[in-house]
């Protein structure tokens, strides 16, 4: 079968996944979150460990990210322990990376947020980098577009109101997306894949077609655990130690019963994700872990990923939330399924 036929079959399968996805089944729920009709954090999102962050650039990014966050993204920040601090850490490292490697005159770096809510993080990155990075965010939730247009600088940030399945190299050739015609320098998947299916290989293949050869791609995912008791223990830490800052027990219980079962159906394990990444990228590095969430960065460019890692500051997170500490560092799985860990 030729490459074109394989790609066509892949696109048909992705369309089927979209039609059957939790993303569509939960569309009303996501609309309510995105419009602030339900599950609104009960207090400001300003980090309670802000005094532990020494880097003024990370603090600046933190403030910028909160200032532009719409209801759905605010709900996300209040639901994933210390992701606010982590996105700020990564955003500053990327800004420093592009400053150290300035683009040619008239060119800019590009970031694709995969189903990235209202583009809050992409907009923060574009602003913090002083326009050296231009962002492209997609989302099938049209309420996110309203928030995006309220806050975005159209010279630095773009929004595409569809699922990432619809983002293709052909789309990027259109005049309105001319800034991305050569693909993306950075891609960030923000817990999006799990709302469609468990087929990480196909999902990664789809977005990788839009990644430049020197690009970095980030994966933030909530992962299943082979031990259900351990999975639930980590969930309790998230819900009882962190989320109670922002939500009532009734709100937390309702979300767990109504939504998380749908999400869990699309989650994969650490080994499954690491294996899918290792087959496609020379370098895979786990950056961060909190409760059942993990963040990876992958690339086929040794110099680019090593430079990024050298610019990455320390994790800002209290003890007791990182359950995968021994696996932080490079993460790859041999074809026989055995795991390799260590430092890049």
Secondary structure, DSSP 8 states (H G I E B T S, - for coil): --HHHHHHHHHHHHHHHHHTSHHHHTHHHHHHHHTTSS---SS----TTGGG---HHHHHHHHHHHHT--HHHHHHHHHSTTHHHHHHHHHHHHHHHHHHT---TT--EEEEEET-TTSHHHHHHHHHTTTSEEEEEE-S-HHHHHHHHHH--TTTEEEE-S-GGG--TTGGGSGGGGGGTT-EEEEEEES-GGGT-S-HHHHHHHHHTTEEEEEEEEEEEE-B-SSHHHHHHHHHIIIIIIGGGTS-HHHHHHHHHHTHHHHHHT--BHHHHHHHHHHH-SEEEEEEEETTEEEEEEES-HHHHHHHHHH-------TTS-S-GGG-EEEEE-TTS-EEEE--
